[in-house]
Amino acid sequence: MAGENCAIDVLLQALQDLLPEDFLKFKNKLSYISYKERWNIPKNSLEKASHAYALVNCMKEHYGEDIATEIATGVFEEMNRRDLADKIQDEKVKEYKQKYRAHVIREFLAYKEVNACLGENLTVSSRYTNLMIVIKPHTKREGEQETSGVSQRHADTSNEQANTAVTVAQLFQPDEEGQAPHTIVLVGAAGMGKTMTMRKIMVEWAEGVLYTQFDYVFYLNCKEISLTKGMSAADLISKCCPHRSTPIGKILNSQKKVLFLIDGLEYLRFSLLQPEDDLSCDPREEKPLETTLISLFKKIILPESSLLITTRPTALQTLGRCLEGEHYAEILGFSAAAREEYFHRFFDTDDKADTAFRFVKGNKILFTMCLVPIMSWTVCTVLKQELYKKKNLTASSKTTTRMYVFYLSRLLKCRAGDSKRDLQQFLRKLCCLAADGMWIHKVLFEEKEIKERGLDQPDLLSLFLNENILKKGTDHGNVYSFIHLHLQEFFAAMFYVLEDEEETVGNSGTHVKDIKMLLENYSKSRKDLMLTVSFLFGLVNGKSIEYMDQKFGCRLSPKFKEAMLRSIQTRPRGISPPGKGTTKIEELAIFHCLFEIYEEDFVKRALNCFTGIDLHDIKLTPYDQMALSFCIKQWTGLNSVTFKGCSFEQQDFEENPIICRERWPVEQQHSPISQLCQALKNTSSKVKVLRLHWCSLTEGCCEDLARLLAMHPSLDQLELGDSKLGDSSVRLLCEGLRQPACRLRALR
């Protein structure tokens, strides 16, 4: 575009090209035209405008440029000079398209994040990370459309899913027959990034890099328009356009070039099932909002336009009944690679991003849930605060349970208007559902059960559960599943410690408030309850209890702590050979439970019934090592530590030695067993025996062991059975043996 006055320039040229008699005719008609209660141009002013340039200036002074060109278009039409009217109108449309794109960038590029500092604005381009999106087969006409839930498939995003995923840019691509879809339904659970994806589409379209086949893309936020009463399709378009001179007629006449982004369908407060007779095909006819939207969905109004609709799965069934020719796509979340990319986009330096990502990747439960974008945001926000306070995340007190509690808080921010009592009642019912399901290995819940439990509140239910549309022929209606199995396990644990007005019995017939029964079943045979039990310990932490009460008014009872303590103290234990008198912990899960509660006094009381650790054939992640190290530091009665056939995953410092030097103390930089050795040095216990059999020890491990020998005078037996140690490793150990504080009696 050459400049701001292109349409005016076209008008000037048109007037200059008129015959003298037509020029006078134009001025004569102009003297009788008024515009929206404005006075006509005085006749004496028109008489003075004897040539085109003067007349254009006169019109600009009286009306302003936009109105001047609009009035001139009407005059040319009255003069049957449609050709000139079209030239002006076409130029105005070109100008408008540029103005509208600039408006879109201003509206959608920058945004303010929750918890952001004053004045700190982010851009979609800097933060958005590509999501895994999978196209679902369109088979609704045969009655077999099935949109499966995220629950079990999200144990982790597999390589196969990553290979079959599509990008946002591919959603409207033509198929093998050259047919492009006109309606796409993008399905995703709460916090999956649907709205952020819509913002990215708006920005990239306005920048000319995405969906270039469309001249106009209009964003409709269902949450914002849900209370609107009467509105036409033209009104919906005008609502998106800030400029008074929006060429509504031109837009309506070029439907193929229009894309509507309809975000958050679940927020609409009305039924999508409307009588056919009420629908309208006139885009300018004002109707109730529901009627206008359904007319748009059914292609009765603007049938050649395109739609991209986002919704949570709970709104999917009714939506399918009022769409025509739709295709479905589902957001699965972040792939493993995208999670790492998100961390780098979130943190201001690569060093911090690498440190945080390695910390999360070492915690399998947390890393898995980070496939949900809002969980990644929650984790990054918490770790950013931790890195601000301290450099070493292995000293962080932010357990997996605490991260889930923060995640719950973030999800419920959008429900701030609900009464705390209503929210508490809903959460109690939801937790009961989760607990009953865990008892009987149930992850799918029928629609009837959801209603019977009083959970049929779409606004709240869709935050935590997916609605799965079953195939034709099933008699049970739709079924629901938690967004992720780990979320069901979290709510199941929460149910045991939620204070209730009365005890609750689950549908399974199990007295779900009986924590003793839960712990006994887990101890004896139900190892699948391990994560639920781990969350249970985390929820009775004093800070978790205080936070839940403050944020949601949910009171978690600490009265079960003694029963939980006894469950640890009476766990099956390994007994040393006769005469040795050592009772050993042989389950890594015990250390995770104690780490989740993160209370030193509780941990000391639990562990002092034992005198040893004996772990075999375990791949110890960095998070496992954090849990072990925390417990060892509180364990005054620890006498022997044995690892056989275990491997210690290492924080990969070699990739970036700068991080190693700046983020970690010198004594923690050397080997996979650095955390273990550091914990043994810091403990107040008198560990006498350390066995590391078939643990693939490296030269760096021997350096750490040498430091330990020099600083732990009670250690008198070190066994490194079947380790292939070289001469340099042996020399390092010998240096440790020569230290004055070393009291080692046996080295095997």
Protein Blocks (a to p, Z undefined) as FASTA:
>chain_A
ZZlmlmmmmmmmmmmmpcfklmmmmmmmmmmpceehiacddfklmmmmmbfklmmmmmmm
mnommlmmmmmmmmmmmnopaklmmmmmmmmmmmmmmmmmmmmmmmmmpccdehiaehia
cdfklmpccddddddddfklnopaccddfklmmmpacfklmmmpccfklmmgccfkopac
fbdcddddehilmmmmmmmmmmmmmnopgoklbmbdcdddfklmmmpcbdcfklmmmmmp
mbfklcfklmmmmmmlpccddehkllpcbdfbdcfklpcfbfkbccdfklmmmmmmnomg
oklbccdddddfklmmmmmmmcghiacdddebjcfklmmmmmmmmpmbfklmmmmmmmmm
mmmklmmmmmpmklmmmmmmmmmmmmmmpmblklpcbdfklmmmmmmmmmmmmmmmpcfk
lmmmmmmmmmmmmmmmmmnopabdcfklmmmnopacfklmmmmpccddddehianlpadd
dfbfklmmmmmmmmmmmccfbdcddfkopafklmklmmmmmmmmmmmlmmmmmmmmmmmp
mklmmmmmmmnopacdfklmmmmmmmmmmgccddddehklpacdfbfklmmmmmmnopak
lmmmmmmmpcbdcdehiacdfklmmmmmmmmmmmmkbfbdcdehiacddddfklmmmlmm
mmpcfklmmbmklmmmmmmmmpmbdcfbdcdehklpafklmmmmmmmmmmmmklmbdcde
hiacdfklmmmmmmmmmpmklccfbdZZ
